[in-house]
Amino acid sequence: MAKFEFDDRALKKAVNDEVKKMAADLTKALSGLTARYQGRPVAEIKPEIQRVWARHTGGGDVTDPELTQFAEQIRDGGKVVVRLG
């Protein structure tokens, strides 16, 4: 019978690479909302951020403080930067 060896480092690298890609995709998608939502009320922007977040994370949620922070950045015309990990 063949012996199975688990490569923990390879798994961690694969997960880290995927998390970095997801953060970059979220950053791009959320920053893309600025053109449409700049100057709009935070309450109007939050549902759109949640929709984009869920789509890019397979249904995940963003915390309310983060949601508010992202919405304020978009409202003010700033760039959103997502850091996961």
C-alpha positions as a LaTeX table, in Angstrom:
\begin{tabular}{lrrr}
\hline
Residue & $x$ (\AA) & $y$ (\AA) & $z$ (\AA) \\
\hline
Met1 & 0.00 & 0.00 & 0.00 \\
Ala2 & 1.29 & 3.47 & $-0.92$ \\
Lys3 & 2.08 & 5.87 & 1.86 \\
Phe4 & 0.34 & 9.25 & 1.76 \\
Glu5 & 2.25 & 12.30 & 2.92 \\
Phe6 & 0.48 & 15.59 & 3.45 \\
Asp7 & 2.41 & 18.69 & 2.35 \\
Asp8 & 1.28 & 21.34 & 4.84 \\
Arg9 & 3.46 & 24.08 & 3.32 \\
Ala10 & 2.04 & 23.52 & $-0.15$ \\
Leu11 & $-1.50$ & 23.69 & 1.19 \\
Lys12 & $-0.80$ & 26.91 & 3.11 \\
Lys13 & 0.77 & 28.48 & 0.02 \\
Ala14 & $-2.21$ & 27.51 & $-2.14$ \\
Val15 & $-4.64$ & 28.95 & 0.41 \\
Asn16 & $-2.62$ & 32.17 & 0.79 \\
Asp17 & $-2.44$ & 32.59 & $-2.99$ \\
Glu18 & $-6.21$ & 32.17 & $-3.29$ \\
Val19 & $-6.88$ & 34.62 & $-0.43$ \\
Lys20 & $-4.62$ & 37.21 & $-2.10$ \\
Lys21 & $-6.46$ & 36.75 & $-5.39$ \\
Met22 & $-9.85$ & 37.09 & $-3.68$ \\
Ala23 & $-8.72$ & 40.29 & $-1.92$ \\
Ala24 & $-7.48$ & 41.74 & $-5.22$ \\
Asp25 & $-10.74$ & 40.83 & $-6.97$ \\
Leu26 & $-12.79$ & 42.38 & $-4.16$ \\
Thr27 & $-10.65$ & 45.52 & $-4.18$ \\
Lys28 & $-11.18$ & 45.93 & $-7.91$ \\
Ala29 & $-14.92$ & 45.23 & $-7.77$ \\
Leu30 & $-15.59$ & 47.50 & $-4.79$ \\
Ser31 & $-13.43$ & 50.32 & $-6.12$ \\
Gly32 & $-15.41$ & 50.04 & $-9.33$ \\
Leu33 & $-18.52$ & 51.13 & $-7.42$ \\
Thr34 & $-17.06$ & 54.60 & $-6.81$ \\
Ala35 & $-17.98$ & 55.99 & $-10.23$ \\
Arg36 & $-21.63$ & 55.09 & $-9.73$ \\
Tyr37 & $-22.04$ & 55.70 & $-6.00$ \\
Gln38 & $-19.72$ & 58.61 & $-5.20$ \\
Gly39 & $-21.65$ & 61.25 & $-3.27$ \\
Arg40 & $-24.59$ & 58.93 & $-2.55$ \\
Pro41 & $-25.80$ & 58.10 & 0.97 \\
Val42 & $-23.94$ & 55.35 & 2.84 \\
Ala43 & $-27.24$ & 53.51 & 3.39 \\
Glu44 & $-27.70$ & 53.28 & $-0.38$ \\
Ile45 & $-24.16$ & 52.00 & $-0.99$ \\
Lys46 & $-24.06$ & 49.31 & 1.71 \\
Pro47 & $-26.44$ & 46.83 & 0.01 \\
Glu48 & $-24.43$ & 47.03 & $-3.20$ \\
Ile49 & $-21.19$ & 46.36 & $-1.33$ \\
Gln50 & $-22.78$ & 43.34 & 0.38 \\
Arg51 & $-23.98$ & 42.01 & $-2.99$ \\
Val52 & $-20.51$ & 42.37 & $-4.55$ \\
Trp53 & $-18.87$ & 40.86 & $-1.45$ \\
Ala54 & $-21.18$ & 37.84 & $-1.46$ \\
Arg55 & $-20.63$ & 37.26 & $-5.17$ \\
His56 & $-16.83$ & 37.31 & $-4.83$ \\
Thr57 & $-16.67$ & 35.24 & $-1.64$ \\
Gly58 & $-19.17$ & 32.54 & $-2.44$ \\
Gly59 & $-21.87$ & 34.01 & $-0.20$ \\
Gly60 & $-19.72$ & 35.45 & 2.57 \\
Asp61 & $-20.68$ & 38.40 & 4.71 \\
Val62 & $-18.77$ & 41.57 & 5.48 \\
Thr63 & $-19.00$ & 42.97 & 9.02 \\
Asp64 & $-21.08$ & 46.10 & 9.53 \\
Pro65 & $-18.10$ & 48.25 & 10.61 \\
Glu66 & $-16.20$ & 47.21 & 7.46 \\
Leu67 & $-19.30$ & 47.70 & 5.34 \\
Thr68 & $-19.69$ & 51.23 & 6.69 \\
Gln69 & $-16.00$ & 52.01 & 6.17 \\
Phe70 & $-16.09$ & 50.79 & 2.56 \\
Ala71 & $-19.32$ & 52.70 & 1.89 \\
Glu72 & $-17.83$ & 55.91 & 3.29 \\
Gln73 & $-14.73$ & 55.49 & 1.12 \\
Ile74 & $-16.88$ & 54.99 & $-1.96$ \\
Arg75 & $-19.15$ & 57.93 & $-1.04$ \\
Asp76 & $-16.09$ & 60.15 & $-0.66$ \\
Gly77 & $-14.62$ & 59.03 & $-3.98$ \\
Gly78 & $-11.76$ & 57.08 & $-2.46$ \\
Lys79 & $-10.27$ & 53.76 & $-3.44$ \\
Val80 & $-11.33$ & 50.70 & $-1.48$ \\
Val81 & $-8.56$ & 48.30 & $-0.45$ \\
Val82 & $-9.54$ & 44.86 & 0.86 \\
Arg83 & $-7.12$ & 42.92 & 3.03 \\
Leu84 & $-8.11$ & 39.38 & 3.97 \\
Gly85 & $-6.32$ & 37.08 & 6.26 \\
\hline
\end{tabular}
